[in-house]
Amino acid sequence: MSRLTRPGLCALAALDVLLGVALICWPGAWQEVVHPLAVGTTFYAVQRQGALWLARGLAAAFLVRRSGPLGLAALALAWAVEVPADALLAWRTGDTGPLAAAVYASHALLAIGVASALRRAALGLVLQGAKDAERA
């Protein structure tokens, strides 16, 4: 992902909001589909993940309109924070079902790509602002 555009940010925000609402409202469905044999996973853990995704999606939707460098850097941090948690979940739930490790590992890779693209976009805005100030 070399460049993150507004439609891409809108799609990520919509995905986060939809998944967040789904995990909050139907945590049992997530457990049945992703890791049906996971005994230690509680509904509260699934709902916590949903709340995090919902909050990040709403923040991304807000930043679509106001995408300053500080806001993009904060959103990049919100995506980057999830990478270690998803990698740990991929390792811990790898034997609980056919999809568990793949879902969490692919989400960790997506988070790495999005965080990197957002960081580059924020840095690009800072450099563009410096060039504009230099010209003025």
Contacts in CASP RR format, 6 or more apart in sequence:
PFRMAT RR
TARGET T0000
AUTHOR 0000-0000-0000
METHOD contacts of the structure
MODEL  1
MSRLTRPGLCALAALDVLLGVALICWPGAWQEVVHPLAVGTTFYAVQRQG
ALWLARGLAAAFLVRRSGPLGLAALALAWAVEVPADALLAWRTGDTGPLA
AAVYASHALLAIGVASALRRAALGLVLQGAKDAERA
1 113 0 8 1.000
1 114 0 8 1.000
1 116 0 8 1.000
1 117 0 8 1.000
2 117 0 8 1.000
3 117 0 8 1.000
3 120 0 8 1.000
3 121 0 8 1.000
4 114 0 8 1.000
4 117 0 8 1.000
4 118 0 8 1.000
4 120 0 8 1.000
4 121 0 8 1.000
6 64 0 8 1.000
6 67 0 8 1.000
9 60 0 8 1.000
9 63 0 8 1.000
9 64 0 8 1.000
9 67 0 8 1.000
10 61 0 8 1.000
10 64 0 8 1.000
12 57 0 8 1.000
12 60 0 8 1.000
12 114 0 8 1.000
13 57 0 8 1.000
13 58 0 8 1.000
13 60 0 8 1.000
13 61 0 8 1.000
13 64 0 8 1.000
14 57 0 8 1.000
14 61 0 8 1.000
16 53 0 8 1.000
16 54 0 8 1.000
16 56 0 8 1.000
16 57 0 8 1.000
16 60 0 8 1.000
17 53 0 8 1.000
17 54 0 8 1.000
17 57 0 8 1.000
17 58 0 8 1.000
17 61 0 8 1.000
19 50 0 8 1.000
19 53 0 8 1.000
20 49 0 8 1.000
20 50 0 8 1.000
20 51 0 8 1.000
20 53 0 8 1.000
20 54 0 8 1.000
21 50 0 8 1.000
21 54 0 8 1.000
22 29 0 8 1.000
22 30 0 8 1.000
22 50 0 8 1.000
23 30 0 8 1.000
23 46 0 8 1.000
23 47 0 8 1.000
23 49 0 8 1.000
23 50 0 8 1.000
23 53 0 8 1.000
24 47 0 8 1.000
24 50 0 8 1.000
24 51 0 8 1.000
24 54 0 8 1.000
27 43 0 8 1.000
27 46 0 8 1.000
27 47 0 8 1.000
28 43 0 8 1.000
28 46 0 8 1.000
30 46 0 8 1.000
31 38 0 8 1.000
31 41 0 8 1.000
31 43 0 8 1.000
31 46 0 8 1.000
33 99 0 8 1.000
34 93 0 8 1.000
34 97 0 8 1.000
34 99 0 8 1.000
34 100 0 8 1.000
34 103 0 8 1.000
35 41 0 8 1.000
35 93 0 8 1.000
35 94 0 8 1.000
35 96 0 8 1.000
35 97 0 8 1.000
35 99 0 8 1.000
35 100 0 8 1.000
36 96 0 8 1.000
36 97 0 8 1.000
37 95 0 8 1.000
37 96 0 8 1.000
37 97 0 8 1.000
38 93 0 8 1.000
38 96 0 8 1.000
38 97 0 8 1.000
38 100 0 8 1.000
41 93 0 8 1.000
52 82 0 8 1.000
56 75 0 8 1.000
56 78 0 8 1.000
56 79 0 8 1.000
59 74 0 8 1.000
59 75 0 8 1.000
59 78 0 8 1.000
60 75 0 8 1.000
63 71 0 8 1.000
63 72 0 8 1.000
63 75 0 8 1.000
67 121 0 8 1.000
67 125 0 8 1.000
68 122 0 8 1.000
68 125 0 8 1.000
69 122 0 8 1.000
69 123 0 8 1.000
69 124 0 8 1.000
69 125 0 8 1.000
69 126 0 8 1.000
70 122 0 8 1.000
71 122 0 8 1.000
72 118 0 8 1.000
72 119 0 8 1.000
72 121 0 8 1.000
72 122 0 8 1.000
72 125 0 8 1.000
73 118 0 8 1.000
73 119 0 8 1.000
73 122 0 8 1.000
75 118 0 8 1.000
76 114 0 8 1.000
76 115 0 8 1.000
76 116 0 8 1.000
76 118 0 8 1.000
76 119 0 8 1.000
76 122 0 8 1.000
77 115 0 8 1.000
79 111 0 8 1.000
79 113 0 8 1.000
79 114 0 8 1.000
79 115 0 8 1.000
79 118 0 8 1.000
80 111 0 8 1.000
80 112 0 8 1.000
80 115 0 8 1.000
82 107 0 8 1.000
82 108 0 8 1.000
82 111 0 8 1.000
83 108 0 8 1.000
83 111 0 8 1.000
83 112 0 8 1.000
83 115 0 8 1.000
86 104 0 8 1.000
86 105 0 8 1.000
86 107 0 8 1.000
86 108 0 8 1.000
86 111 0 8 1.000
87 104 0 8 1.000
87 105 0 8 1.000
87 108 0 8 1.000
89 100 0 8 1.000
89 104 0 8 1.000
90 100 0 8 1.000
90 101 0 8 1.000
90 102 0 8 1.000
90 103 0 8 1.000
90 104 0 8 1.000
90 105 0 8 1.000
90 108 0 8 1.000
91 101 0 8 1.000
93 100 0 8 1.000
93 101 0 8 1.000
93 104 0 8 1.000
94 100 0 8 1.000
94 101 0 8 1.000
END
